[in-house]
Amino acid sequence: MNKYLKIALGAASVVLFTGCHSTKSITKNTINDRSIVVIYDNDVHCAYEGYSKFAGLRDAIAASDTAWVATASSGDYIQGGFAGAVSDGNYIIDMMKSVGYDAVTLGNHEFDYTIDHLAKLLNNLGAPVTSVNFTELGSKKPVYKAYVMKQMGNKKVAFIGALTPGTLQTESAAFFTGGKQTHDTNNATAIEMIQKAANDARSEGADYVILLSHLGEIETVHTKVTSHAVVAATRGINAVLDAHSHSAIPQLWLKNADGEDVVLMQTGTQFANIGKLVIDKNGRCSTELIKTEDVTVTSAKVQATQDSIAKLLLEKEQQIIGHTSFPLSIENSEGDTRAIRHEETNLGDFVTDAYRYVGKTEIALCNAGSIRKPMPSGDISYRSVVDVHPYTNNICIAEVKGQTLVDALEMASATTPAAFGGFLQASGLRYTIDTTIPSTLKYDNATSTITLSGERRIKNVQVERADANGNITWEDIDPARTYTVTATDYVLYLGNETGVLRQSKIITDKMFLYSEALIKYLSEKLDGKIPDIYRNPQGRITVLK
């Protein structure tokens, strides 16, 4: 037997004797005496190179003639990478259509391109979509199916999709038109809706019920509806294929409302792993993660689609989207190539202005370590923008207290004039760093707060104000006031360099890739031409030496 068939099927014969039993009596049918295998992904975030192996693994299991096999996705596939950003999600949908999914649910990032555009993408997907708690406002009927039923041998398997209710806040732009809410994620009744779907699926004859959970295991400021909370409050669900929190969970057993065992797994993100659920012929479950890099079988059909998209992306990377008559730099006039990590540069000004433009906020911040390469003078291609911002950081909007902003600047400049990746470039904000004052800062990770035993290095923090005629004035920052801030997820809560920002309330989480912010600003606001205002740094950061 092929090594990867052993990987895929091995756990079917060695499993825990707990959980995942159908509520119906189990009778052996020699004609259908096979295991059921579900291969699934979550939080792929545009890592399109993994789909060929995903489909190849599925095909190898199907060819073995020892198991019924299905494929499923627990959401967040169309956003988070270059392939999604430059095609508005279409390239990823093309990849998934080539795979041929049996059940797909929605993640919060499926709403990044608006609900109308999402509908067009899903119409092209060619796979059944389930999202039980995504409804039109005031309706309890899901926009998509409450569950998807699949016949697998002599068994019926129901897949229920659940969307994190926090999507209503984190992707709020998609849920409101002209200031009026049009759709809902039903935070208060989401668990009740999941239970009803499970009951209805059982009534229709489902032998097994699998929850495609884009919920994650972590409570947020927007919702307490987690995968763990759902299991604890429901009955009749056999397995949870989880998502959203990017955790790698090979197998976790949880108790449901009847005290019965329910298995949960999650694959991480960006096809680091492929998830495998096995339900053996006796109704027993096992789950495991298969490292995608270890899979050698591929689908020729999906690989052909992948190669075609890779070619399109290469052409897209070379496409000219703008022009600059001077370089946007990470170095200073003395040739210090790490200057952006301890002082203002014109590229830092451009990047933060782009953030502020897309976020429509008062202030924008960018950690210098995320700005990797300069933008040379001449034509600007997609590739040159991605070279500036090559990672998978995402743009977010937060509400931040004035004092928290000052504390973040203090953390970011603690080592100045030594280079530091957490050094903050800014838009809508200007400040002074007095490097003659030694830093006495101490950061408490448990509380996300700082203490100082000496004088602050950060001075004269001011916020930009513009009147109706566009005239700019500056006012001292108000420590007690709340300001709107655009920054990346890394700056606001993933990284530790400015950890005090974790105190802030996230209003919109992970709008899109941070490189896309630069593209939008350049093409929409600047009409493809970098203006002379960016020829030199604009005096936002003063460093006293």
N, C-alpha and C positions, 0 to 999 in steps of 0.2 A: 504493500500500500504506500502511495506517495506520502512523503513526510508531512505535507501540509494537509492531507486528508486525516492523518493521525492527529495533527494539531486541532483540526476542525471537529473530529468525531470522537477523539479519545475520551473526553469527559462524559460522553453519553453512557458509558458502561461503568464509570466510577464516579458516583455522585453521592451527595448527602441524602439520607433517608428522611428528609424533612421538607415540608413546604411544597408549594407548586402543584398540589393535587387538584384535579378537577372536582367540583362539587358533585359531579355525576359519578356513578360507579364505573370503574375501569374494567373493560373486558378486552381480552387479547384477541386480536383479529390477525390471523396468520397472513392474510393477503395484504394487510396494511401494517405489518409488524416492523415499523421503522420508527426511528427517533424523529423529532421535529427540531430543526436548527434554524435560529434567526441570527443572521449576520447584520450588525447595525453600526451606524456611525452617529456621532454627535459633535457639534461645534467644529465642523470642518473648516469654516471660515476661509473658503476659497482655495484651500490646498488641493487643487484639482488633480495633482499628480498621483494622488492616492486611489482614485476611483478605479483605475485599471486593475490594481491588485485586489481591491475590494470585490469587484465583479469576478475576477479570476478565482478567488477563494470560494465564492458562491457557486460558480460553475463547476469547480472541482468536487465540491460536496454533492451537487446534483448528479454529476456523472458517476459517482461512486455507487449509486443506487441503493444506499443504506440509510438514507435520511431524506425527509422532506425538508426543503430549505426555502426560506423567505428572506427578503432584504427590507430594512427599515431605516429611517433617519429620524432622529429626535430634535432636529432643528439647528438653526444658525449655520447656513451653508452659503448664502448668496453675498455675504459681506465680510470684510476683514482682510482682503488681499487685493493685489493689483488686478487679477483676472476678473474679480467682481466689480471693482471700482471703475475700470475703463469700459465695461460692457453693461453697466447697470444690472448686473446679476445674470445676464443672458448666457454668458459662457458657462457658468456653473450649472444652470438649468440644462443646457445642452449636454453637459457631462452626465448629469443625473438621469436624463432621458435615455442616454445611451446605455446606462447601467440597467435601467428598468426596475424601479422600486415597487414593492408590494404595499407599502404603507409609509406615509411621510407626514410628519407634523411640522408645526411652525415654531420657530424661535423668535425672540424679540427682534433680532436683526433682520428678519424677513420683512419688517415694517419700515426699514430705513428708506426705501424708495417709494413710499406711500402705498396705501391699500389698493388703489386702482392699478398701479404698476405691478404690485404683487399678484393681483388677479390675472394679469396678462402673462406673467411668468409661469404661474401655476397651470394655466390653460395649456401651456406648451410642455409642461413636465410629463404628461402622459402617465401619471401615477395617482392613485387615490390619496386624498389629503384629509386628515382628521385633526380637528382642534376644537374640543368640546366646549370650551369656555370663551371662545372668540365669537361674539355676536354683534348684530346691529344694536344700537342703543335702545333699551326698552324691550328687547326681545330675548327670549331664552332659547331660541332656535339657533344653533351654530351656523355661521356663514358657510363652513365646510362640514364634513360629516362628523357626527358625534363619535363614531367608531367605524372601523373598516373590518369586514369579516373576510377571512380567507380559508378556503377549504384546503386542508393538508392531509392527504390520505383520507382516512375515515373520521378525521377530527376537524373541528372548526376552531380557528384561532381568531379572536377579536383583538384589534389594536385600537386603543383609545389615545388620542393626542391631547395633551394639556399644555397650555401656554402660561408662562409666569404672569400673574396678574399685574406685576410691576411694569409690564410693557406699556400700560396706559400712561404712566408717568415718564418712563425713560425714553419712549418713542412717541411722545405726545403729539408731535407734529402730524403724525399719520392719522390720529384719532379725532382731529378737530379740523373743521372747514369753516372759514369765516368766523372763527372764534366759537363755533358751536360744535359740541361733541357729536360724532356720528356713530361710533362703535364703542364696544366695551369689552373688558376682560373679566368682569364679574368677580372681583376680589372677594366679596362677602359670601358668594355662593359657589365658588369654583369647586370646592371639594364635594359639595352636594351634587353638582352637575356631573362630576366624574363618577360618583357612586350611582347616579341614575343611569349613566351610559353603561356601566358594568352590569347593572341589573337588566337593562334592556338587551344587552348582548347575550347574557345568560338565557333570557327568555326566548331569544331567537335561536338558541341551540349551541352557543359557544361552549366548547369544552375547556378552553383556556382563555384568559383575558390578560393581555400585556399592555401596560401603560407606557406610552412613548411620552416621557416626562421632560418637558423643557421647563423644569422648576428648580433643580439643584437642591442641595441640602442646607443652604445657608439663608437665614432670614435676612431681609433687607429693610430699609426704612419705608419701602413702599408696600411690602407684603410679607405675611408670615406663612403663606402657602408654599411649603417646601415639599420635596418628594417624601421626606420622612414624615411630615405632618399628614400627608395624604394617606400613606400606608397605615398610620396609627388610627386614622378616623374612618377607614373604609373596610369592606369585606368583598371577597369574590375576585380580587386581582391577584394573579399568580406571580407576576414578575414586573419589575420596573426597569426600563431602559432609560436611564436618566441623562440629563444634559444641563447646560447653562453655567454651572460653576467651574467647568474645565478641570474637574477632579479625575484622577485615574483610580477607579475603584473596581478591582477584579471581581469581587464577590462580597456582598454584605447582606446578612440576614436580619430582617426587621419583623416585629410583631404587628399584625393587623388588629382591627377592632375586636376580633374573636380570639385573639391570642395565637393565631396561626402564623407560621413563618412565611415571609414573602422575600424573595431574593431581589436585590438591587445591584446594578452595575453602572459604571460610567467610564468612557474611554479616554478622557483628557480632552485634547483639542488638536486640530490640524492634522488628523490622521496619524498621530503618534502611535495609536493602537486601533485595531478593529475589534469591535465587541462581538462576542459569541455567546448566545443563550442556547442551551440544549435542554429539551424536554424529552426524557427517554420514554420508551414504550409503556412504562408503568406510571407515567405522569410525574416523574421526579425531575427536578431542575438542577442545572449547574451552569455557572457562567465563568468566563475567563477573558482576559485581554490577550490578543495576538499582536505582537509588535509588527507594524506594517513593514518595516525595513527587513524583517525576517521572511516575509512572504515572497516566493519566487514565481508563483503562478500568476498569469495575467490574462485578461480578456482581450483578444485581438480586436474585437469590435470597439471596445472602450478605448483601447490604446490608439486606434486610428483617430477617434474623436479627440483624444488628448493631444496627439501630434498636430492635428489641424489647429487646435486652439493655441498650442505653443507657437506655431508659425504666425498666427494672427497677433499674438501678444508681442512677438518680436517686431513685427511690422508696426504695431501700436507704439512700442517703446521708442522707435526711431522717428515717429511722427512729430513734426514741429508744431508746438502749441504757443510759442511766443518768441520774444527777442529782447535782449538787453545789450546796451552799448557799453556797459562796464560790468566788471565781475561783482557778484554778490559773494562776500568772502567770510571765511571763518578765521582769517588771520588779520593782524593789524599792520600798520605802515612799517613797523620794524621787522616784519616777516615772521612773527610768532604765529605758527600754524595752530596753536591751541588757545589763541587769544579769546575766542568766543566763550571759553570756559572761565574767564576771569574779567572780561570787560564787554561792553556793547560792541556789536559789529552790524554792518548794514544788512547782512543776511539774517541776523537775529531780529532786526526790526521788520524785515519783510515777512518772515515766518510768523511772528506774533501778530502782525497786522492781518495776515491771512486767517489765522485762528479767530481773531476778533470779528472779522467780516463774516465768516460762516456761522459763528455762534451768536452774532448780534448782541454782544455783551459789552459791559463797561470796560472790562480789563481782559487781557489775555496773557498767559505765561507759557514759556517753553523752556525745558531744561536743556542746557547747552549740549549735553551728551547725546541727545537724540538728533542733533544736526551734524551729520557725518561728513559731508563733502561740500565744497563751495559750488557755486553756479557760475561757470565761466562766461565771459562776454561772448556775444554772438547769439545764434539760434538756440532756443530752449526746447528740448525734446521731453517727452514723457519720461524717458530714461534718466535724464539729468535731474528731473524733479524727484524721482524715486531714489536717486543716488543721495540727494539731500536727506531724505526721510526713508530709509530702506526697511525699517522694522514694521511690525504689525501693531504699533500703538494706535489707539483710536481717539478721536476728538470727543470730549465730554463738556457739559455745561454744569457749573456748580454755583451755589450761593455760599459766599465766604465772608465771614466777619472781617472787618478792617484790621483788628488786632491779629487775627490768624494770618492775614496777608503779610503784615509786618514781621511776624514770627517766622513765616516761610522764607522771607527775604533774608532774615538773620541766619537761618540754617543754611541757605544757599550760598552765602558769602562768608561763612565761617573760616574758610581757608584762603580767601582772596588776599594777595594776588597770586597765590599758587592756583594752578588749574584744577577745576573740579567739575565733574559732569553734571552735578546738580545745580550749578550756577544758573540763575534765572534771567533769561531775556524777557522783555516785557513790552506790551502795547497798552496804551491808556493809563500808564503808570510811569512815574519817574522817581528815582531815589538816589541817595548818596551812600557809598560805603567808605567808612573811615578806617583804612587798614593800619593806621597808627595805633588803634585801640586793639589790644590782643583779645581774641575771642575767648569767652568763659562759658560758652554755651554747653549745656548738657541736655540731651534728648531722652525722654522717657517713652519707650516704644509702647508700653502697656496703656498709657493714657494719651499718647500722641500729643504731648506737651513739651515745652522747653523751659528750662530755668537758666538764669544768668546770675553770676556772682559779681559781675562787674558792669561797666557801661556798655550800652549797645553800640554795635558798629554801624547799624543802619540808621540813617538820618534823613530828614526832609522828604518823607514819602508823600507824594502828591498824586491825585487822580485827575485825569483830563476831563474837561467839560467843553462841550460845543453848543453854541446857541443856535437858534433857528437859521441864522445866516452862515453857519459853519465856522464862526469865529471861535478860536480855541483859548480857553483859560485853564488855570490849574488851581486846585484847592487841596488843602491838607487832608490827608486820609482821616476818616472818622473811625476810631477803634471800635465803636459800638455799632456802627452801621453795617448792614449786609450788602455786599456788592456781587454782581453777576460776573462770573469768570469763565472763560474758555481755556481749557488746557487738555492735555492727554490723560488717559486713564492712568498712565504710569506716574505722572506728576501728582495727580489728585489722590490716588489710593493704592496703586500697585508698588511704586517705588518707596524707598525709605529716606531718600535725600531731603525731601521736604515733607516729612511724615505728619507735621502738624495739619496739613491740608486734609487729612483723613477725617477731621472733625466736621468737614463741610458737608452740606446736603447736595447730593447729585440730582440735578433736575433732568438732564438728558444724558443717558449713558451710552457711550460708544456709537456716536452718530455715524461715523465712517472713518476710513483710514486717514491718518494724519497727512499723508502725502496728497490725498484728494483735496484737502483744504487748500493747499498751495495751488493746485490746478484750478479749483473753482475761483479763487481770488484772482489769479492771473488771467483767466479767460473771461470771467463774468464782470469783474470790477475794473480791471486794468486793460481790457481789450487786447490782451496778448503782449503789451509793451510795458517794460519796467520803467517807471518815470524817474526823472532826475532826483526826486526827493530821496531816493534810496542810494544815491551815489556815495554818500558818506553816512556814518552813524548820526543819529538825530539828537543826541544829547539826553537820552533817557536815563542813562546810568553814569553817574560821576564816581570815580574812584580816587580817593585821597590817599596819597602815598607819603 
